Amino acid sequence: MMAELCLRDAAALAKAALSDSRIFDLRRLTVVQDGDAVVLRGRVSSFYHKQLAQEVVRNATEGAEVINAIRVVYQAERTSSELERAG
C-alpha cells in the first residue's frame, strides 16, 4: 500500500514538473504509472527535448524508475504527415 501510494505521488510529481516547463512539447506529454515505473509518452520535436523531459521527471520523482517512451517527430515530418492527410 505504501509503495503504491508513493508511486502514485511520483506520477503526480512528474506531471507537475512537466507542466511547469517553459517548453510547450514537455507540457503536452502524458505520464502514466506502469507497475513500479513512471512512463513518459507523447511526441517532441527534438532528442534534446526527449532527454530533457526524462531528466525533469527523474529529478522530480527522486528514485522512481522512468521509462521514456517519447517519440521524436521533427517539424518537417509533422508538416509532411499533415499534408498527406489533407491531400
MDAnalysis code that builds the backbone (N, CA, C; Angstrom):
import MDAnalysis as mda
import numpy as np

u = mda.Universe.empty(261, n_residues=87, atom_resindex=np.repeat(np.arange(87), 3), trajectory=True)
u.add_TopologyAttr("name", ["N", "CA", "C"] * 87)
u.add_TopologyAttr("resid", np.arange(1, 88))
u.add_TopologyAttr("resname", ["MET", "MET", "ALA", "GLU", "LEU", "CYS", "LEU", "ARG", "ASP", "ALA", "ALA", "ALA", "LEU", "ALA", "LYS", "ALA", "ALA", "LEU", "SER", "ASP", "SER", "ARG", "ILE", "PHE", "ASP", "LEU", "ARG", "ARG", "LEU", "THR", "VAL", "VAL", "GLN", "ASP", "GLY", "ASP", "ALA", "VAL", "VAL", "LEU", "ARG", "GLY", "ARG", "VAL", "SER", "SER", "PHE", "TYR", "HIS", "LYS", "GLN", "LEU", "ALA", "GLN", "GLU", "VAL", "VAL", "ARG", "ASN", "ALA", "THR", "GLU", "GLY", "ALA", "GLU", "VAL", "ILE", "ASN", "ALA", "ILE", "ARG", "VAL", "VAL", "TYR", "GLN", "ALA", "GLU", "ARG", "THR", "SER", "SER", "GLU", "LEU", "GLU", "ARG", "ALA", "GLY"])
u.atoms.positions = np.array([
    [0.823, -1.193, 0.000],
    [0.000, 0.000, 0.000],
    [0.865, 1.255, 0.000],
    [1.883, 1.297, 0.860],
    [2.742, 2.473, 0.949],
    [3.510, 2.689, -0.349],
    [4.062, 1.618, -0.928],
    [4.806, 1.749, -2.184],
    [3.887, 2.218, -3.298],
    [2.648, 1.725, -3.315],
    [1.682, 2.129, -4.327],
    [1.359, 3.612, -4.196],
    [1.190, 4.078, -2.972],
    [0.901, 5.484, -2.724],
    [2.071, 6.347, -3.181],
    [3.292, 5.941, -2.869],
    [4.478, 6.693, -3.281],
    [4.597, 6.752, -4.796],
    [4.274, 5.655, -5.454],
    [4.344, 5.621, -6.904],
    [3.309, 6.555, -7.506],
    [2.116, 6.574, -6.954],
    [1.081, 7.486, -7.425],
    [1.554, 8.924, -7.252],
    [2.205, 9.195, -6.122],
    [2.768, 10.523, -5.882],
    [3.853, 10.836, -6.902],
    [4.650, 9.839, -7.285],
    [5.716, 10.050, -8.260],
    [5.132, 10.463, -9.608],
    [4.053, 9.822, -10.034],
    [3.414, 10.192, -11.297],
    [2.869, 11.613, -11.228],
    [2.265, 11.966, -10.105],
    [1.736, 13.325, -9.927],
    [2.863, 14.352, -9.917],
    [3.954, 14.031, -9.244],
    [5.108, 14.935, -9.225],
    [5.690, 15.116, -10.626],
    [5.732, 14.024, -11.383],
    [6.247, 14.085, -12.749],
    [5.370, 14.975, -13.621],
    [4.054, 14.796, -13.523],
    [3.122, 15.627, -14.303],
    [3.274, 17.090, -13.942],
    [3.390, 17.376, -12.655],
    [3.533, 18.760, -12.198],
    [4.828, 19.380, -12.706],
    [5.919, 18.621, -12.655],
    [7.208, 19.135, -13.112],
    [7.179, 19.447, -14.611],
    [6.578, 18.567, -15.396],
    [6.490, 18.797, -16.833],
    [5.563, 19.969, -17.153],
    [4.488, 20.108, -16.405],
    [3.542, 21.198, -16.674],
    [4.133, 22.565, -16.340],
    [5.176, 22.592, -15.512],
    [5.851, 23.844, -15.171],
    [6.911, 24.247, -16.188],
    [7.175, 23.394, -17.151],
    [8.231, 23.663, -18.137],
    [7.844, 24.813, -19.061],
    [8.854, 25.573, -19.481],
    [8.627, 26.634, -20.465],
    [8.543, 26.060, -21.874],
    [8.868, 24.788, -22.026],
    [8.865, 24.151, -23.348],
    [7.500, 23.500, -23.567],
    [6.790, 23.974, -24.598],
    [5.431, 23.525, -24.863],
    [5.354, 22.011, -25.051],
    [6.282, 21.438, -25.807],
    [6.272, 19.985, -26.058],
    [6.270, 19.186, -24.756],
    [6.993, 19.642, -23.752],
    [7.068, 18.928, -22.481],
    [5.752, 19.017, -21.716],
    [5.058, 20.129, -21.836],
    [3.777, 20.297, -21.130],
    [2.685, 19.407, -21.711],
    [2.835, 18.968, -22.960],
    [1.827, 18.122, -23.608],
    [2.031, 16.632, -23.366],
    [3.129, 16.244, -22.759],
    [3.432, 14.821, -22.566],
    [2.486, 14.169, -21.564],
    [2.325, 12.867, -21.718],
    [1.496, 12.068, -20.826],
    [2.391, 11.290, -19.868],
    [1.987, 11.234, -18.623],
    [2.708, 10.468, -17.602],
    [1.740, 9.437, -17.044],
    [2.137, 8.165, -17.095],
    [1.304, 7.098, -16.551],
    [2.133, 6.187, -15.656],
    [1.437, 5.500, -14.789],
    [2.071, 4.518, -13.917],
    [1.982, 3.158, -14.582],
    [3.084, 2.435, -14.589],
    [3.099, 1.063, -15.110],
    [3.896, 0.215, -14.131],
    [3.199, -0.429, -13.231],
    [3.886, -1.201, -12.196],
    [4.677, -0.280, -11.295],
    [5.973, -0.516, -11.218],
    [6.844, 0.295, -10.367],
    [7.497, 1.449, -11.109],
    [7.055, 1.718, -12.317],
    [7.709, 2.740, -13.143],
    [6.757, 3.871, -13.497],
    [7.358, 5.004, -13.819],
    [6.645, 6.144, -14.371],
    [6.989, 6.158, -15.862],
    [5.967, 6.153, -16.717],
    [6.182, 6.076, -18.168],
    [5.822, 7.414, -18.805],
    [6.743, 7.918, -19.624],
    [6.520, 9.158, -20.364],
    [6.126, 8.809, -21.783],
    [5.042, 9.412, -22.275],
    [4.588, 9.173, -23.644],
    [4.212, 10.491, -24.286],
    [4.279, 10.493, -25.605],
    [3.910, 11.680, -26.365],
    [4.931, 11.926, -27.458],
    [4.863, 13.131, -28.027],
    [5.785, 13.494, -29.111],
    [6.469, 14.812, -28.786],
    [7.739, 14.888, -29.121],
    [8.502, 16.129, -29.012],
    [9.234, 16.358, -30.320],
    [9.773, 17.564, -30.493],
    [10.377, 17.923, -31.774],
    [11.890, 17.717, -31.836],
    [12.507, 17.237, -30.741],
    [13.957, 17.008, -30.784],
    [14.361, 15.972, -29.731],
    [15.522, 15.356, -29.967],
    [16.050, 14.420, -28.980],
    [16.443, 15.150, -27.704],
    [16.826, 16.410, -27.831],
    [17.144, 17.217, -26.653],
    [15.913, 17.311, -25.739],
    [14.744, 17.597, -26.307],
    [13.526, 17.697, -25.504],
    [13.145, 16.351, -24.896],
    [13.388, 15.270, -25.616],
    [13.118, 13.936, -25.083],
    [13.982, 13.685, -23.848],
    [15.259, 13.975, -23.947],
    [16.176, 13.779, -22.824],
    [15.858, 14.734, -21.677],
    [15.520, 15.971, -22.020],
    [15.187, 16.958, -21.000],
    [13.962, 16.522, -20.194],
    [12.947, 16.013, -20.872],
    [11.742, 15.532, -20.184],
    [12.104, 14.422, -19.206],
    [12.942, 13.502, -19.645],
    [13.357, 12.389, -18.781],
    [14.076, 12.906, -17.545],
    [14.969, 13.859, -17.710],
    [15.736, 14.375, -16.581],
    [14.863, 15.203, -15.640],
    [13.925, 15.963, -16.179],
    [12.995, 16.728, -15.343],
    [12.209, 15.767, -14.461],
    [11.702, 14.686, -15.059],
    [10.915, 13.708, -14.311],
    [11.788, 12.952, -13.317],
    [12.979, 12.566, -13.725],
    [13.881, 11.843, -12.822],
    [14.187, 12.689, -11.576],
    [14.449, 13.982, -11.778],
    [14.726, 14.868, -10.638],
    [13.494, 15.063, -9.760],
    [12.320, 15.139, -10.365],
    [11.092, 15.390, -9.607],
    [10.645, 14.168, -8.804],
    [10.920, 12.975, -9.321],
    [10.407, 11.760, -8.680],
    [11.387, 11.118, -7.718],
    [12.629, 11.506, -7.747],
    [13.638, 11.036, -6.788],
    [13.629, 9.528, -6.570],
    [14.080, 8.804, -7.548],
    [14.265, 7.376, -7.354],
    [13.300, 6.466, -8.075],
    [12.204, 6.993, -8.582],
    [11.279, 6.144, -9.337],
    [11.923, 5.784, -10.675],
    [11.653, 4.578, -11.149],
    [12.139, 4.191, -12.471],
    [11.378, 5.005, -13.509],
    [12.103, 5.567, -14.475],
    [11.493, 6.370, -15.527],
    [11.682, 5.647, -16.851],
    [10.575, 5.367, -17.525],
    [10.622, 4.754, -18.853],
    [10.253, 5.827, -19.853],
    [11.178, 6.124, -20.740],
    [10.987, 7.196, -21.704],
    [10.506, 6.602, -23.027],
    [9.194, 6.661, -23.251],
    [8.593, 6.155, -24.487],
    [8.180, 7.310, -25.400],
    [8.839, 8.438, -25.240],
    [8.536, 9.631, -26.042],
    [9.071, 9.444, -27.459],
    [8.278, 9.834, -28.433],
    [8.694, 9.784, -29.844],
    [9.190, 11.153, -30.273],
    [10.262, 11.169, -31.053],
    [10.765, 12.414, -31.620],
    [10.240, 12.516, -33.043],
    [9.502, 13.592, -33.296],
    [8.950, 13.846, -34.625],
    [9.353, 15.256, -35.002],
    [10.259, 15.347, -35.969],
    [10.742, 16.654, -36.401],
    [9.638, 17.432, -37.097],
    [9.727, 18.747, -37.061],
    [8.697, 19.612, -37.639],
    [8.446, 19.289, -39.108],
    [9.494, 19.003, -39.880],
    [9.321, 18.666, -41.295],
    [8.479, 17.400, -41.449],
    [8.670, 16.431, -40.572],
    [7.888, 15.189, -40.616],
    [6.431, 15.463, -40.266],
    [6.203, 16.333, -39.294],
    [4.838, 16.688, -38.921],
    [4.132, 17.367, -40.091],
    [4.821, 18.287, -40.733],
    [4.229, 19.011, -41.850],
    [3.900, 18.059, -42.988],
    [4.805, 17.142, -43.330],
    [4.560, 16.179, -44.397],
    [3.365, 15.297, -44.069],
    [3.269, 14.825, -42.850],
    [2.163, 13.974, -42.441],
    [0.843, 14.737, -42.520],
    [0.858, 15.979, -42.098],
    [-0.356, 16.790, -42.145],
    [-0.793, 17.030, -43.592],
    [0.181, 17.260, -44.486],
    [-0.140, 17.483, -45.894],
    [-0.714, 16.225, -46.529],
    [-0.155, 15.064, -46.194],
    [-0.647, 13.805, -46.732],
    [-2.098, 13.550, -46.294],
    [-2.389, 13.869, -45.029],
    [-3.745, 13.660, -44.538],
    [-4.732, 14.636, -45.189],
    [-4.278, 15.849, -45.461],
    [-5.156, 16.863, -46.050],
    [-5.397, 16.601, -47.537],
    [-4.405, 15.984, -48.203],
    [-4.480, 15.793, -49.657],
    [-5.129, 14.549, -49.991],
])
